[in-house]
Amino acid sequence: MTPDSKTQEWPANPARHQVVIETYARNDAEKRLIAIAEAAVVPKEELARAFAEEPANKDKQPPTDKNAWWYAEKMDVRIPYAVTGAAVEYYKGLVTKWSKTKMTRYIEPNSKLLYMASVRHEDTFKLGDKVFDKVDVVNLKVEFSANFTTEGTMGLQFTKTRQVVIDATGKVVAVSGDGKTEALMIAI
């Protein structure tokens, strides 16, 4: 961009907005484990504490949905506290909506959601100071970028991961990766 740059109207362009979802499950049992991990909710008190610590949330109420996964918003985009199925659906919805939207911006808008989920069996798995025997570990990862958002010259990007440890009965016994996310706002 130059000082004399002007905004222009960009037609909807699905090719500039990508949703890539990759789940690595070898069988129905692993698909079920991914579904369990995606449904694991964040404890309400954790989410409320993170929400309250955000200066921009000063006069706002925390999300009350029992499946809430986000604690802040930047540039009208929710910032994840945890990777869940609801979070993936939210970002997929944003990117899909933007792919169908005509926008007035300085540069041609683009956005991307990359979601990956995989499962591995561990005879012994250590997480922090805890050791688990004969568990499945589900790794969830979201990479998101939106290069335009509500400001014509700004972009937003982040990566968020989550590990969910599931025992032989299908119970979630540990989660790691939940917490505040470093969401970079970039000048374009």
N, C-alpha and C positions, 0 to 999 in steps of 0.2 A: 504494500500500500504506500501511496505517496500522500503528501499533505493535501493535494487537490483531488484525491479519490472521492468518489461519490457512490452511494448505495445504488444497487440495481435490483430489479425484480428477477428472481431465479425461479424457473418453473419447478414443479415437483419432479424429483429425479431419484427413483428407487435405487439406481446404481450407486449413488453417493451415500446411501444409508444401508448398512449391513447388519444382519443378525446372523451370528454363527453360534450354533448350539452343538456341542460335542459331548456325548455321554459315552463313556467307555464301560460298557457292561457286557459281560460274556454270556449272561443267561438271565432268566427271569428273577432268580434269587438276587443277583446283583442289581437289577433294575429296582427291585423292592427296597434294597438297602439305600440306594440313591434317593428314592422317594421318602424314606424315613428321615434321611439326613436333611433333605429339602424342607421337610415339615417341622423340623426341630425349632421350637420357638425360643426367643430370647426372654430370659426372666424380666418381668415388668419393672422390677426395682432397678435392675442394671440399665435398662433403656431409659427410664425416667431420670436416673442420675446423669447419664450422658447428655440427655436432652437439656436438663437444667444447667449444665456446665457450658452450654453454647451461648455466647453473648447475643447472637442474633435471635435466640429463642426467648429473650427476656419477657416479652408480653404474650407469649404463645402457650398453648396447652400441649402436653406431649401426646403422641398418638395413643388412642385408647383401644384400637383393634387388638384382639388377643394374638393375632399373627403379625403384629408390628415388627419391623426389621430395620427401620431408619430412625435417625436421631437429629438430623439437620437437613436444611435445604440450602443449596447454593445455586444462584442463577436459575431458580425455579426447577431444580432437579433435586430429588431426594438423595441424601448421602447415606450409604448403608452402615449399619452397626454390625450386621451379619448377612451372610449370603444364605438366602432361603429361596424356595420356589416362588414365593410371592415377590421377592426382590427381582428375580429373573423375569417374571411376567411383567412387572412394572417397567423395567428398562427395555424389554422387547416391545412393549406397547408404545413407549416414547419414540424409539427408533422407527417403528412401523408408521406411526402417525407422521413423523417428520418426513418420511419418504413420500408421503402423499400430499405434502403441504407446499404451497407456493410461498416463498419468503423474500423479503427485501433486506439485503445484506450487502456488505462490502465485497465479500468473497462468496464463492459457491458453498452453501452449507453442506456439511457431511457429519455423519455420526456412525458409531459402531458399538455393538454389543458382542463380546466374545464370552461365552459361558462354557466351562469345561467341568465335567464331573467324572470321577473315577473311583474304583473300589479296589482295595487290596486286603487280603487276609494276612493277619499277623499272629504267629504263635505267641509272641511276647512283644508288647508295644509299650514304650515309655512315653509319657506325656507329662512334662514338668517333673514332679516328684512322685507321680503315681505310675504303677506298672500294671498292665492289663494282660491277661492270658487269653489266647484264642478269641480274638476279636476281629471285626472288620473295620477298616478305616476308610471313610469316604472323604475324598478331597473335592472341595467345591471352589471354583475360581471364577470371578467376574472381572473382565476388563471392559471399561466403558469410556467412550469419548464422544463429545459433542462440540464441534468446532463452529460455533455461531451462537448458540443458546439465545438468551434474551437480549444480549448486547451484540450489536453487529460486529464488534471487533474482539470478542472474547471467546475463549474455549474452556472446556472443563474436561478433566480426565482423572481416572483413578483405577486402581487394581485392588481387589479385595479377595482374600482367601479364607477358607474355613475348613477345619478338620473335624469330623464327627466320628466318634468311636462308638461302635454298636456291638453289644454282646451277642452270644449265640441265641438268646431268646428274642432278639430284635429290639432290645431296649437301648436307648442312648445313654451311655455311661459317662461320657466326657465330650466336651466341645472346646476347640481352641480356635483362635483367630477373631473372635468377636471383639468389638471395641471400635473406637473412633477410627475413621478412615482419612488418610491424607488425600484430599481432593485438590488437585492442582488447577488453579485458574490461570490460564495462559493468555497472553496478548498475541493476537494474530496479525 
